[in-house]
Amino acid sequence: MSEMPTCPVAPLETLSASLAERLARDGYLFAPAGAITPAFQTWCSERDHRRDDRAAFTRYWDDLAPDRFMNDGGRYRRRRHAVFSAAPGAHSLVRKPHQPHFQTTHFNALNGGIERHFEPVADGAVETHAFAFLCELCLGVFGRCASDAAWHVEMHQFRIEVGGDIATGLPTPEGLHRDGVDFVAMVMIHRDNVCQGVSHIHGLDRQPLADFTLAECLDMALVDDTRVLHGVTPIVAMDAERTGTRDLLVLTFKRCDPASDQPSGGASGV
């Protein structure tokens, strides 16, 4: 009896399975762009209409609004925000009506406790192939770690600035923290004229576990927010006479009730 032919496994599925195994084991991971980009390019080549549009996606960070809710008085952060849902086993996100972002002071002592109304993410950004790929990758990883989960997903575009008349740029002004969700994906979009900005992962006992720097486009860190704390050191302008920027995409995933489409325990994030 001849053996049944085996179907080749798509690179995205292989990558998702590998990252899910690491995340389930350690509670965090760093995946360099060198591991992510080839899967993205193959994913694009599998459909005629897909293309590598990272450059177009990156440009959407040039039109972020100032964050008006910085209780430290800082002028170093710009951002936009969007909210999505995903059914169990979904490969893409469904955008929800724009809504404010909220965190309790337990998770964000600096800026929590109020509804923060940020400008919405541009439609064009969420329509890019780069964003679709990152969503499918995250859904594949987190779906393997929490099978049959429906998700409330928040998207945050961040630009941290430093240099010129901005003396200090803080990627995580709240310090070492959790976001109050289930999983967090942090994806480097672009860095210009900056150094430092080192990511630190600590256990819930605050003991250090790992550190790395998101530097290249598509460098990625994933964390199980129920198991670890994370934070980033300040960025420094290499040329202090001009503004340096650190552009990051953050996606937070929180289990939700499929019937109500609301996150378990209330919305939270970064």
C-alpha positions as CSV (number, residue, x, y, z in Angstrom):
1,M,0.0,0.0,0.0
2,S,1.5,3.3,-1.1
3,E,1.9,6.1,1.4
4,M,-0.4,9.1,1.1
5,P,1.5,12.2,-0.2
6,T,2.2,14.8,2.4
7,C,1.2,18.4,2.0
8,P,4.0,20.9,2.4
9,V,3.6,23.1,5.5
10,A,3.5,26.8,4.8
11,P,6.4,28.8,6.2
12,L,3.9,30.9,8.2
13,E,2.5,27.9,9.9
14,T,5.9,26.5,10.7
15,L,7.0,29.9,12.1
16,S,3.7,30.2,14.2
17,A,4.2,26.7,15.6
18,S,7.8,27.3,16.5
19,L,7.1,30.7,18.2
20,A,4.1,29.2,20.1
21,E,6.3,26.4,21.5
22,R,8.8,28.9,22.7
23,L,6.2,31.2,24.2
24,A,4.4,28.4,26.0
25,R,7.7,27.2,27.4
26,D,9.3,30.5,28.5
27,G,6.5,33.1,28.7
28,Y,8.3,35.4,26.3
29,L,10.5,35.4,23.2
30,F,12.5,37.6,20.9
31,A,12.2,36.8,17.1
32,P,14.6,38.8,14.9
33,A,13.6,40.2,11.6
34,G,15.8,37.6,9.9
35,A,13.3,34.9,11.0
36,I,10.2,36.9,10.3
37,T,10.9,38.6,6.9
38,P,11.4,35.4,4.9
39,A,8.0,34.1,6.1
40,F,6.4,37.4,5.1
41,Q,7.9,37.4,1.7
42,T,6.8,33.8,1.1
43,W,3.4,34.6,2.4
44,C,3.2,37.5,-0.1
45,S,4.3,35.2,-3.0
46,E,1.5,32.7,-2.3
47,R,-1.1,35.1,-3.6
48,D,-0.9,37.2,-6.7
49,H,-2.4,40.3,-5.1
50,R,0.0,40.4,-2.1
51,R,3.2,42.4,-2.1
52,D,5.9,43.4,0.4
53,D,4.5,46.8,1.4
54,R,6.5,47.4,4.6
55,A,7.7,50.8,3.3
56,A,4.1,51.9,2.9
57,F,3.1,50.5,6.3
58,T,6.0,52.3,7.9
59,R,4.9,55.7,6.5
60,Y,1.8,55.6,8.6
61,W,4.0,56.4,11.7
62,D,4.8,59.8,10.2
63,D,1.2,61.0,11.0
64,L,0.7,60.2,14.6
65,A,-1.0,62.6,17.0
66,P,0.7,63.8,20.3
67,D,-0.3,61.7,23.3
68,R,-2.3,64.2,25.4
69,F,-2.5,61.9,28.5
70,M,1.0,61.9,29.8
71,N,0.8,62.7,33.5
72,D,4.6,63.2,33.7
73,G,4.1,66.1,31.3
74,G,6.2,64.4,28.6
75,R,6.0,65.5,25.0
76,Y,8.0,62.6,23.7
77,R,5.2,60.2,22.7
78,R,2.9,60.2,19.7
79,R,0.3,57.5,19.0
80,R,-2.9,56.2,17.3
81,H,-5.2,53.4,18.4
82,A,-7.7,50.9,17.0
83,V,-9.8,48.0,18.4
84,F,-10.5,44.7,16.7
85,S,-12.1,41.3,17.4
86,A,-11.2,37.8,16.3
87,A,-13.3,34.6,16.4
88,P,-11.7,31.4,17.6
89,G,-9.4,30.0,14.8
90,A,-9.6,33.2,12.8
91,H,-6.8,34.2,10.5
92,S,-7.6,37.9,10.4
93,L,-9.0,40.7,12.6
94,V,-12.4,42.5,12.3
95,R,-12.2,46.2,13.1
96,K,-14.6,47.4,15.8
97,P,-16.1,51.0,16.1
98,H,-13.5,53.4,17.5
99,Q,-13.5,53.5,21.3
100,P,-11.4,55.0,24.1
101,H,-8.5,53.1,25.6
102,F,-8.7,52.3,29.3
103,Q,-6.4,50.8,31.9
104,T,-6.8,50.5,35.6
105,T,-4.2,52.2,37.8
106,H,-3.2,48.7,39.0
107,F,-1.6,48.2,35.5
108,N,-0.7,51.8,34.8
109,A,-0.1,53.9,37.8
110,L,1.1,56.8,35.7
111,N,-1.7,57.2,33.1
112,G,-4.4,54.7,34.1
113,G,-7.8,55.2,35.7
114,I,-9.4,57.3,32.9
115,E,-10.7,56.8,29.4
116,R,-8.0,58.0,27.0
117,H,-9.3,59.1,23.6
118,F,-6.6,58.7,21.0
119,E,-6.9,59.4,17.3
120,P,-7.9,56.3,15.2
121,V,-5.4,54.3,13.2
122,A,-5.7,55.2,9.5
123,D,-7.7,52.7,7.4
124,G,-4.9,52.5,5.0
125,A,-2.5,51.1,7.7
126,V,-4.8,48.2,8.6
127,E,-5.3,47.5,4.9
128,T,-1.6,46.8,4.2
129,H,-0.4,43.3,3.6
130,A,2.3,43.8,6.2
131,F,-0.4,44.4,8.9
132,A,-2.4,41.4,7.6
133,F,0.6,39.2,7.9
134,L,1.5,40.3,11.4
135,C,-2.1,39.7,12.5
136,E,-2.2,36.2,11.0
137,L,1.1,35.4,12.6
138,C,0.0,36.6,16.0
139,L,-3.3,34.8,15.8
140,G,-1.5,31.6,14.8
141,V,0.9,31.9,17.8
142,F,-1.6,33.0,20.5
143,G,-4.3,30.6,19.1
144,R,-2.0,27.7,19.6
145,C,-1.2,28.9,23.2
146,A,-4.9,29.4,24.0
147,S,-7.0,27.2,21.7
148,D,-10.6,28.1,21.1
149,A,-10.1,31.6,22.4
150,A,-12.0,34.6,21.0
151,W,-10.0,37.8,21.1
152,H,-10.4,41.5,21.9
153,V,-7.4,43.1,20.2
154,E,-6.0,46.6,20.6
155,M,-3.6,48.1,18.1
156,H,-1.2,50.9,19.2
157,Q,1.0,52.8,16.9
158,F,3.8,54.5,19.0
159,R,6.4,57.0,18.1
160,I,8.9,58.0,20.9
161,E,10.9,61.1,20.1
162,V,14.1,62.4,21.6
163,G,16.7,65.1,20.8
164,G,16.3,68.7,19.8
165,D,14.1,70.3,22.5
166,I,13.0,66.8,23.8
167,A,15.5,65.8,26.5
168,T,14.1,62.4,27.4
169,G,12.4,59.7,25.4
170,L,10.7,57.0,27.4
171,P,9.3,54.0,25.6
172,T,7.7,52.7,28.8
173,P,7.2,55.6,31.2
174,E,5.3,53.4,33.6
175,G,8.5,51.3,34.1
176,L,8.6,47.6,34.3
177,H,5.0,46.5,34.0
178,R,2.2,44.1,32.8
179,D,-0.5,45.4,30.5
180,G,-3.4,43.5,32.0
181,V,-4.1,41.3,28.9
182,D,-3.3,37.8,27.9
183,F,-0.6,38.3,25.2
184,V,1.3,41.2,23.8
185,A,3.2,41.5,20.5
186,M,5.7,44.3,20.1
187,V,7.0,44.8,16.5
188,M,9.8,47.3,15.6
189,I,8.8,49.4,12.6
190,H,11.7,51.9,12.3
191,R,14.4,53.5,14.3
192,D,16.2,56.7,13.3
193,N,19.0,58.6,15.0
194,V,18.6,56.7,18.3
195,C,20.4,54.1,20.4
196,Q,19.6,52.3,23.6
197,G,15.9,51.4,24.1
198,V,16.8,47.9,25.5
199,S,13.8,45.6,26.2
200,H,13.9,43.8,29.6
201,I,11.8,40.8,30.6
202,H,11.4,39.9,34.2
203,G,9.5,37.3,36.1
204,L,6.6,38.2,38.3
205,D,9.1,38.0,41.2
206,R,10.9,40.9,39.3
207,Q,14.0,38.8,38.7
208,P,15.5,39.5,35.3
209,L,15.0,36.8,32.6
210,A,16.2,38.4,29.3
211,D,17.2,41.6,27.6
212,F,17.4,42.4,23.9
213,T,17.0,45.4,21.5
214,L,14.3,45.7,18.9
215,A,16.3,47.5,16.2
216,E,15.4,46.2,12.7
217,C,12.0,46.4,10.9
218,L,10.0,43.3,12.0
219,D,12.1,42.5,15.0
220,M,9.5,41.1,17.3
221,A,9.0,40.4,21.0
222,L,6.0,38.3,22.2
223,V,5.1,38.0,25.9
224,D,2.6,36.1,27.9
225,D,1.3,39.0,30.0
226,T,0.1,36.8,32.8
227,R,3.6,35.4,33.4
228,V,6.1,38.1,32.9
229,L,6.8,41.8,33.2
230,H,8.4,43.9,30.5
231,G,9.9,47.4,30.1
232,V,12.2,49.4,27.8
233,T,15.1,51.7,28.8
234,P,15.1,55.3,27.6
235,I,16.2,56.1,24.0
236,V,19.1,58.4,23.4
237,A,19.6,60.6,20.3
238,M,22.9,59.8,18.6
239,D,22.9,63.4,17.1
240,A,21.4,65.5,19.9
241,E,20.8,68.4,17.4
242,R,18.1,66.6,15.6
243,T,15.1,64.5,16.6
244,G,15.5,60.7,16.9
245,T,12.5,58.4,16.6
246,R,11.6,54.9,17.7
247,D,8.4,53.6,15.9
248,L,6.7,50.5,17.4
249,L,3.6,48.5,16.7
250,V,2.0,47.0,19.8
251,L,-0.9,44.5,19.5
252,T,-2.5,43.3,22.8
253,F,-4.7,40.2,22.9
254,K,-7.3,39.5,25.6
255,R,-9.7,36.6,25.8
256,C,-13.3,37.8,25.3
257,D,-16.8,36.4,25.5
258,P,-17.8,35.6,21.9
259,A,-21.4,36.3,22.7
260,S,-20.8,39.8,24.0
261,D,-17.6,40.5,22.1
262,Q,-16.3,42.1,25.3
263,P,-12.9,41.3,26.9
264,S,-12.9,39.3,30.1
265,G,-12.4,41.5,33.1
266,G,-12.6,44.7,31.0
267,A,-10.4,46.3,28.4
268,S,-6.8,47.1,29.1
269,G,-3.6,47.5,27.3
270,V,-0.5,49.8,27.1
